[in-house]
């Protein structure tokens, strides 16, 4: 009885400690980005540590074990998932050298728990999709397995909910986000920053990390790259401060150095994979919807001007770059991109993503190359005697470094 009493008295303090740790983690989320500085000579972000010691930001996340782990989906020529395979059915080569498969597990959550992060953009441009997207995300929450965990991050670079198995907590957070978006308090459109913070601060040590990245990716123009140098000191600081200290390639590299699978959900009119001759009409449709939603459409479709059509073509090229960049991070990590062109498509898209997650295999092997050189290793995975099968998953990983 005394033991039980002591435990009961202690539990509030334990709960308070857990709450305080979660609160601190939420408040500090995104702090890793403040340590990044753009190196003009190297053309990449470097991390500034105490004493202004600098190191390659790409080494913040590394493979901490010699075991190589791949989250893969096997599809037949009709695009159907192939079930019932064993480790002996797979052929693996790393940089051309044959490897012996150590284990193969189903990816349905029955043996390997999943750590899912939903990064959701609720900026002004995403308002038409929020209602349906939140409903679809709540359905995803309902389908989580008992050992699964989920976290929610927003384009404010905010950790709305840390990893939890509490479905009610997740749903309440999604409802609060929907209400905030509908009340005219949108996010800041810092979607790539939110992704980078997630990769650096949430994914380390997580079991089977999966990111669902819902955004139009319009922060792309504020990331660094060779053609987007540091802004001139003479321009207004309000513009200069919008430039980030990292590039899309920095984000790609960080993603590739994790075991994360990213699924991109891209709202809006689709341009990626669409014939170029259709882009002008699609850009016109995009603007028609935008102005009609505001009650401001003034008949540009009926009387287009050359100047306006040039603008539409330019806008189409910008959106195409944004969509290709999002699809690129998904493909690099073994996921895929979905295009959310109409709000009511959200439920079907989330269902397809969950379908892909549930039907994957977790394949592992111990590389014959045991050098801890931190270098990129290229991997090829096939199904024995079935050259027609397609393996969907990442194609590389970074070795552990010294």
N, C-alpha and C positions, 0 to 999 in steps of 0.2 A: 504493500500500500504506500509506504514511504517513497519508494522508487517512482511509482506512478504519480504521486503528488509533486515530486521534484520535477518530473518530466513536464507535467502540466504547467507548473510555474515557469519553467524555462522556455516553453514553446513560444510565448509572445516575443521574448528577446531574440530567439532564433528567427522568427518571422520578420521582426524589425530589421535584423541584420541582413537578411536576404533582400528585403525591400530597399534598404539603403544601398546595397551593392548594385542592384538593378538600376536605381535612380542615378547613381554615379556613372554607371556604364552608359546610360542614355545621355546624360549631360556631357560626357566626354567624347561621344561618338563624333567622328570626323576630325579628331585631333591629329591623327596621323598625316592628314593632308597639309596641316600647317607647318610640318617639318620638311616639306618638299620644296626645293628650289630648282628653277630651270637653269640648266648649264648650257650656255650658248655655244661653248666649244664642243661639248659632247652631243649637243642637240637632244638632250633627254633630261628627265627629272632626277635629281639626286637628293638624298635625305640628309638633312642637317641634324646632327645630334649634339649633345652637350659639349661645350667647348668648341663649337663650330666644326666639329669633326664631321667629315662628309664621307658618305659611302653610296654605292650604287643602290638606288631605291628598289631595283629589281631583286635584290637579295634579301629584302625584308621577309618575303615568304619563300620558303624552300622545302623540298621534300626531305623529311626527317627520318626516312627509313629507306633501306635498299629495296624494299618491296614495291614493285610497280603495280599500280591499281588502275584499271580501266573500266569505265561504265559504258557498256555497249548495247546496241540494239541490232539484232539480226533480222533482215527483211528478205522475203523471197521476191521473185521477179514481179509479182502482183502487188508488192508493197505490204504484204501481211507479215506480222511478227512471227518468227519461228520459235516455237517453244520446244521443251524437252531435250535440249542439247546438253552434252556433258563436256567436261574439260578436254577429253580426248578428241572431241570434234573440232577443236580449234588449232590453227597453225599461227604461230606468232613469230615475227622477226623484228629485231631491234637493230637499226642501222645495217640491215641486211643479214645479221647473224641470227640463226635459229634460237628460240627460247623455249623452255619447258614450262607449260602452264602449271602453276602451283595449286590454284583453286578456282572454282566457278560457282557462284551463288546466284539465286534469283534476286532480282532487284525490286520485288513487290513489297518490300518492307517486312517480310516474314522473318528474315534472318539478319539483314543489315538495316538498322534504323536510318532514317533520312532526316537531314537538316535542311529545311526549305526556307529560303528568304524571298519574300515578295517585295520587289522595289517598284513602287507605283508613283507615277507622275500625275499630280493633280493640279498642274498649272492651268492657266486660263484656257489654253488651246485644247485641253483634255476634258473640259467640262461636259461635252455631249456624251462622253463614254463612261463617266464615273459611276452613274447609277447601275448600269448593266455590269460593269467590271467588278464593282463591289459585290453585287449579287453572285457573280460567278466565283469570285474569290471565297465567299462564304461557303459556297458549295464545295469548293476544294478543301476548306477547313473541315467540313463534315466528313470528308473521305480520308482524312489522315488516319494512319494506323496508330495503335496505342503507343508504340515506341517512337513515332515520328515527332519532330519538333519543328516549330515554325516561328519566324520573326518577320516583322514588317518594317520597311524603311521607306521614307518618302523623298521626293526630289528637293526637299529642304535640307538634305543631308541630315536627316533626323531619324533616330531609331525610335519608331513609334511603339513597337513592342519587341522586347528581347526574346530570344528563343524560349518557347514555352510549349507545353502540351495541353494547356488550358484553352479549349476551343471557345468557351464563352468570352474569355479575355480577348482572343483574336477577333471574334465577330464584333464585339463592342468597339474595338479600335477601328475596324473597318467602317462601322456605322458612324463613328465620330469623324472619320476622314471624309465620308460622303457629305455629312452635314456641313463640315467646314468648307468644302469645295462649293457646295450649293449656296452658301451664305455669302459668297463673294470674297473669300479669303484664300486665294489659290497658292500653290507652291511656287518655288523660285526657279524652276526649270534647270536645276543643277543635277541632272540625272546621272551623268558620267561621274561626277564627283561622288554621288551617293554610291555608285557601283564600286568605285575605287576604295572608298572607305569601308564598304562591306567586305571586299576581298581582303583588305589589310587587317580589319579589326574583328570581324565576326567569324570568318571561315576557318582560321587556324585551329586545328584540332577537332573540327566538326566532322561527324560521321556522315559520309556520302552527301556532301554539300551540293545543293541545287538552288539556282537563282532563277526566278521568273522576273524578267526585266520589262515592265510595261511602260513605254515612253515613245515619243516621236524623236527623241535624241537631238533636240535643237540646241543643246549646249555645245555641240560639235564645233561650231564657229568660234567658241571662246577657248578651245584647247590649243596648246602650242603645237607647232609643226614647223618644218623647214620653210614653208611659205607664209608662216604666221609668226614672225619674230616678235621679240619683246616690243611693246608699244613705245613710241617716242615719249620722252619725258615731258615734252612740251604740250602734249594733248591733255585734255581735262582728265583729272583723276577718276571721275565717274566712269569714263570709258576705259582708262588704263586698268582700273581695279577689276574689270570684268574678265580679263585674261587670266587663265589658270597657270599654275606652275608645272603642268604636266601635259603630255600629249596623248593622243589616241593610242599610239604605239606603246607608251608607258602602261596604259590600262590593259592593252592586249597582252603585254609581257607578264604583268602581274596576274592576269587571269590564267595564262598558260602555266604559271608556276604553282597553281593550286590544282586540286582535284575537282574543282567546281564544274558542273554542267550548267550552262546558261541557255535559257529559252527566252528569246526576244518576242514580245508582243507589241506590234507597231500600229498604233491607232492612226486613222486618217486615210486619205486617198492613196492608193498604192502606185508607186512609180517603179520600184525595183522589179525586174523581170518583165516589164511591160515594154512593147516595141516603142522606140523613140518617136515615131510618127503619131502616137497616141498621147504623148505627154502634154501637148498644148491644150487639148480638149480636157484632159484630166485636171490640169491646173486651173482651167476656167471653171470646172465643176467645183473644185475646192473653194475658190473664191465666191462662187455663187452661193454655196452652202453657208459660208462664213457670214456674208452680208445679209442673206435672208434671215439667218438666226438672230441678227441684230436689227432687222427691219430696215436695213440701209441699202438694199440692192437697187441700183439705179439704171438698170438696163444695159450694162456694158456688153452683155452677150449679144444683144440685138444690134449694137453699134460699136464694134470693137475698133480701137485705134491702133496704129502700128506701135506706138510707144507702149501702150498697155499690153499688147501681145508680146513685145520684147521682155517686158517685166514678167509676164507669166512664164515665158521660157526660162528666164533666169531663176525664177522661184522653183520651177520644176527641177532644174539642175541641182539646186540647193537641197531640196527634199530628197532627191535621188541619192545624193551623197550621204545624207543622214541615215536613210534606210539601209544603204549598203554597209555603212559602218556598224550599225546594230546587227545586221545579219552576219557580219564578219566575226564579231565577238562570239555570237552563238555557235557558228560553224566551227570556230577554232577550239571551242571547249566541248564539242560533241553534241551540242543541242541544235536547235533550228529556229527559224523566224516564222512567226505567224502574223498575218496582216488583218487588223481589226478595222475594216472599212465601214461597217455599220454597227451601231451599238449592240444590236440584238445578236451579233455573231460572238459576243464575249463568252457565253456559256459553252458553245461548241469548241471554241479555241482552248479554253481551260480543260475541257474534257479530253481533247487530243493530246495536250501536254501530259496530263495525268496518265493517259493511255500509254504514252511513250515511256514515262517513268516506271510504270508498273511492269512493263514487259521487257525491261533491260536485264542484262546479266552483269554481275560484278566479277571481272576476270583479273587474276593476279599472277605475277611471276617474279622470280628473283633474277635480275639481269646478270648475264654472264660478264658484262663489262662492269667491274666493281670499282672503277676509278671514281673518286669523289671530286670531279672536276667542275661541277656546276654547269655543264654544257647541255645543250638541247639534244635529245635523242629522238630519232624518227622511228615510229613503230607502225608495222603493218599487221593487221589481223584478218585472217580468212577462215572460212568454214571448210573443213576437209571434204573433198569430193563434191563440193557445191560451188563452183565458180560463179554461178548465177546469183548467189546470195550477196546482198550488200550489207556491210557492217557500218552502222552509224555510231560514231563516237569520236573522241579526240584521237589525233594521229601522232602525238608527241608528248614529251614531258621533259622537265629539267632534272638532271641528276643532283643528288645531294652534293653540296660543296663543303670544302674543308672548314 
